[in-house]
Amino acid sequence: MPDLRPALAADYLFELNIAAESAPGFAPLARGITALSCKLVCSTSDKSYRSAGEAGHTCKTGVKRVFVFEGERVTGDPAQDFVLSTLWRRGRAAETSYRYYHKERGEGEEGRVTLLPVEDGSFPREGRGVIRFEMHVNGRPRSFVKAPAV
């Protein structure tokens, strides 16, 4: 019988490679995170053709997945510390690999992302500092299956 429960964000685990690509070391991105959303950004090309009576035509030319994380800053969390360490990096230095998969089934995706910190948790007025960052997927993600723990 197939599992027909709706997918919840809490059912998935997001991991970032926080080490060198030659010897990956993945850390879970969960501690302090209170919201995770995903949006698809499409690029298009618009043209008007005389044969169509000057009516417009839109052609989808690409699509990109963007993950948006929000939460509280947890100093010492390896994944959060790594994301914020990329604040002033440019180009490939702001990229890393990721894995995103269902906790029980292990099915998901992997690929490369560019890290874009938006708020770094500095100088909170009251309480804890807010952290917010985006991860833009570079290229098309690949299917990934996490091997079960032995």
C-alpha positions in Angstrom: 0.0 0.0 0.0 1.5 3.4 -1.0 2.1 6.0 1.7 -0.4 8.7 0.8 0.5 11.1 3.7 1.3 14.7 2.6 5.0 15.4 2.5 6.1 17.7 5.3 9.3 19.7 5.6 10.1 17.9 8.9 10.2 14.6 7.0 13.3 15.7 5.0 16.9 16.3 6.0 19.1 18.9 4.3 22.9 18.3 4.5 25.7 20.6 3.4 29.2 19.6 2.6 31.2 21.8 5.0 34.6 20.2 4.1 36.8 20.1 1.0 35.2 18.6 -2.1 38.1 16.0 -2.3 37.1 14.6 1.1 33.4 15.6 1.7 32.0 16.0 5.2 28.3 16.5 5.3 26.6 18.3 8.3 22.8 18.5 8.8 21.3 21.9 8.4 18.5 21.8 11.0 19.5 23.2 14.4 17.9 26.6 14.9 16.1 26.5 11.5 12.4 27.4 11.9 11.4 27.7 8.3 12.4 26.1 5.0 10.8 27.0 1.7 11.6 26.2 -1.9 10.8 28.2 -4.9 11.3 27.6 -8.6 12.6 30.5 -10.6 11.9 30.3 -14.4 13.6 32.3 -17.0 11.7 33.1 -20.2 12.0 34.7 -23.6 9.1 36.8 -24.9 8.5 37.6 -28.5 5.7 38.9 -30.7 5.1 37.3 -34.1 3.4 39.0 -37.0 2.0 35.7 -38.1 0.1 35.5 -34.8 -1.3 39.0 -35.1 1.4 40.6 -32.9 0.3 38.4 -30.0 3.0 37.6 -27.5 4.6 34.2 -27.2 6.5 33.1 -24.0 9.2 30.4 -24.2 10.5 28.9 -21.0 14.3 28.9 -21.4 15.4 27.6 -17.9 14.5 26.9 -14.4 16.3 27.1 -11.1 15.5 25.8 -7.6 16.1 28.2 -4.7 15.9 27.0 -1.0 15.3 29.7 1.6 16.1 29.0 5.2 15.2 31.1 8.3 15.7 30.7 11.9 17.7 31.6 15.0 21.5 31.8 14.9 23.2 28.9 16.7 26.9 29.8 17.1 28.9 26.6 17.0 26.6 24.7 14.7 28.9 23.4 11.9 26.4 24.0 9.1 25.3 27.5 10.1 29.0 28.5 10.8 29.9 27.2 7.3 27.1 29.1 5.6 28.1 32.4 7.3 31.8 31.8 6.5 30.8 32.3 2.8 29.5 35.8 3.4 32.3 37.6 1.7 33.3 34.9 -0.7 32.7 35.2 -4.5 32.4 32.7 -7.4 33.2 29.1 -6.7 34.4 29.9 -3.2 30.7 30.5 -2.3 29.6 27.1 -3.6 29.3 23.7 -2.0 27.5 20.4 -2.5 24.2 19.5 -0.8 21.9 16.5 -0.2 18.2 16.7 0.5 16.3 13.5 1.2 13.4 11.9 3.0 14.5 10.7 6.5 12.7 7.3 6.3 12.9 6.4 2.6 16.3 8.0 1.9 15.1 9.2 -1.5 16.0 12.7 -2.6 18.4 14.8 -4.6 22.0 16.1 -4.5 23.9 18.7 -6.4 25.8 22.0 -6.0 24.5 25.2 -4.5 25.7 28.8 -4.2 25.2 30.1 -0.6 23.7 33.5 -0.2 23.6 34.7 3.4 20.9 37.5 3.8 20.8 38.0 7.6 23.7 36.7 9.8 22.2 37.0 13.3 24.3 40.0 14.3 23.1 42.6 16.8 19.7 41.3 17.8 17.5 44.0 19.5 16.0 41.4 21.9 16.5 37.7 22.3 18.3 35.6 19.7 19.7 36.7 16.4 17.8 35.9 13.2 19.6 34.1 10.4 18.3 33.9 6.9 20.0 32.6 3.8 19.3 31.3 0.3 20.8 28.4 -1.5 20.6 28.6 -5.3 20.9 25.2 -7.0 23.5 25.2 -9.8 22.5 23.1 -12.7 20.0 20.2 -12.5 20.0 18.2 -9.2 20.7 14.4 -9.4 18.7 11.7 -7.8 20.1 10.6 -4.5 19.4 7.7 -2.2 20.8 7.7 1.4 22.0 4.3 2.4 20.3 3.0 5.5 22.3 3.2 8.7 23.8 -0.2 9.7 
